Amino acid sequence: MDKLKLTSIFDDRPVKLTVELPEAVFRDLTSYAEAIGRESEQAAPEPAKLIAR
C-alpha cells in the first residue's frame, strides 16, 4: 500500500459547522473561556471559537 503524503492546506478560510455537544462540554468550554478572559485581562472568547483551537 502507498503511504499517505500530506501537503499543506492552501485555502484556510473559516467555515461554519453545526455540531451538537453535551451540555456538560458546553459548560466546560464556557468556564475555560472565562478563565482565558481573566488571565489575559480581555473579554472572554466565545466558547465555540475554542473548539477549533
N, C-alpha and C positions, 0 to 999 in steps of 0.2 A: 504494500500500500504506500502511496506517496505521502510524504509529510506535508502537513498543512503549513503554508507560509503566510504569515500575517503581514500586511503592509499598513502604512499609516492611513488614517481616515482623513480625506481632504475636506469633505463637507461636514463641518462640525456645528452646524446651526442647531439650535434647540428645537425640539419637537414636543408636542403636548401628548401626554399619555394619561389615561384614566385608569387608576388601579383601586382596588378595594383592599383596605388594611384592617386588621382587627383594631378595635378601639384602644386597646392597651398599647399597641405600637404607635398610634397617633399621639396618645398621651405622652409616651416616652419621647417622641420626636419634638413635641411641644415643650416639654421640660428641658430637653437638650438645647433647643433654640433659645429658650430663655436664659440658660446658663451661658451660652455663647454671647448673647447680648450683654449680660452682666460683666463677663470677663473682658469683652472688647470695648465696653462702655459705649456701645452703639445700639441702635434699635435691633431687636431680636429678628433674625431672618424668618421667613415663612417656613413652617415645618416641611412643606412639600419640597422646598428647594434643597433640603438636607438629604433627600433620598438619593439623588444622583451624585452627590459629592463623595 
